[in-house]
Structure formats: C-alpha cells, structure tokens
Amino acid sequence: MVNDPVADFIIQLKNATAVKKVSVTVPYSKLKHAVAVKLEEHGYVQAVAKRGKRVRKLLEVELCYEGGASRIKGVDRISKPGRRVYMPMSSIQPVRFGKGSLILSTPKGIMTGEEAKREHVGGEALFKIW
C-alpha cells in the first residue's frame, strides 16, 4: 500500500530514466494524470495516456530523452503526508536558476511556479523537478 502516490510516481519516473526505460505504467489517479500532463507540457515526458476501464485504469507515461540523456535529472519531494508545505505567490522562486520547475497544487489546478506567479496564486508545493 502506497501512502504517498505522488512521491511514488515521481520516483518511478526518475528510476525509469536511470535505467533508460521507454515508458512507465502506474495506477491511475486524477492527481497523477494532471501532474503527468503538466510534465508533458514542459518537456519532461514525451506522452501521457490513460489505459483500461473502471477499477483497472492505468496511466502510461512515455519518457523523453535527448541525445541518450534523460530530460529528468532529479526530483525533490517538498510536501509530504506528514508535513504539508504551502507557498504564497510571493515566496515562489526559480528552481536551479530557471533550469527546473516547481510543481504546485493550486485552487486553479496543477501549475508550475512560473504559471502560479503569473496567475497570482499560491498553493501546496508538491515537488521540484530538473
């Protein structure tokens, strides 16, 4: 049983890129799907697809490589089940001097740090990816 599905999802992505896998299949949830779509928009993964019906839905994520190197170099989980971290718009800063992204869960949906600053919203900081 997984207590932190978002952390499990991002670590599976990181581990799969370390061994050069083409795709990763994880159990489906709306939150993981929204995070995967946001990662696809920013070029960290190549494609996202929902497979299956009813109880046996799966999320299939194709990983993105550039010249044999993965686009995902590392991830860092910020908000955890034991300690939720919320960030107001004023405290959102660039990740790795602009080379990475901060993924937030805001009232307007899953956003990156840059999008949240543009929309003037804060939210729960899920993780950093670079």
N, C-alpha and C positions, 0 to 999 in steps of 0.2 A: 504494500500500500504506500502510495506516494503522498506525503504531507504537503509538499511544495511543488505543484505541477509546472509552474513557470521555470523554476530553477532546474528541475529535471529536464525540461525541454531545451533550455539554452545550453546546458552541459552536454546533452546528447548531440546537439549541433556542433559544439566545439570538439568533442571527442571524435565525431564522424569526420570532420575536416582534418584532424590529426592523422587519421589512417587513410585519407583520400577516398572516402566513400562517395558515391554519386548521389544517393538520396537517403533520407531518414524517414521512418514511419513511426508516428507516435499516436496514442489515443487522442481522439478529437475533443476539443472544448472550444467554446466561442472565444475565450480569452487567448488561448494559444493560437487560434486561427487569426485573430486580429493582430497579434504580435508578429506572426509569420508574414502576414500581408504587409505590415509596416517594414519588416526587414527586407522584403522583396522590393518595395518601393525605393529603398535606399541602397540596393545592390548587394546586400549581404547574402541573400539566397536567390536562386535563379527562378524557381517556380514553386507555387503552393497549390495543392489540390486536396479536396475532400473526397474520400472514398468510403463506400459502404453505406448501409442504411440502419436506421433506428439505433439500437444499442451498440452495434459493432462499427461505428463510424471511426475512421482513421484519418489522420492528417499526414499527407505525404509532402515532404519538403525536398526539393532538388537543390543541392549545394552549388555554389558559384566558385569557380577557380579562374585565376588569371595567370597564365604562364606557368602552370603547375602549382602555384601557391594559392592558398585559400584566401578569400576575402575576409574571413573571420580569423583574426589573430588571437583574440582573447575576449572573455566576458567576465563581468564582475557583478554579482547579485547585490543589490543595495537593500531593498525592503524584503524582510523575511517574515514568516508567520509569527515568530516570537517578538519581532521588533519592526513595526511598520514605520517607514520614513516618508514623510510628506514634505514637499518642497513648494514654497510660494514662487511665483513667477520671478521675483527679484533675486532669488538665490540659485537660479538655474545657470550653470556655467558650461562652457565648451568642454568636451571630453578629448583628452590627448591633443590639445592645441588645435581642435577642429577636425582631427582625423577620425574621430569616433562619434558615437551617438549615445545619447541618454534616452531611454525609453520610459515614458510616463503613462500612467493611467489617470486621465483627467475626466472631468464631467462631460467633455466633448468627445470622449473616446480615447483610444490609444494614440499617443503622439510622441514625436521626438522632442528633445529640449528646444530646438530652434523653432519648431512649429508652435509649441506651447508659449514661448516668448512672443511670437508674432500674434497669437490669438489672445494674449494677456490672461492666461490661466495657469494655475499650478496643479499639483496632484501628487499621487503616490509614485515615487521613483522606483520603478521595477528593477532595471539593470542598466549597466553600461556595456557597450559593445564597440570593439575597434578592430 
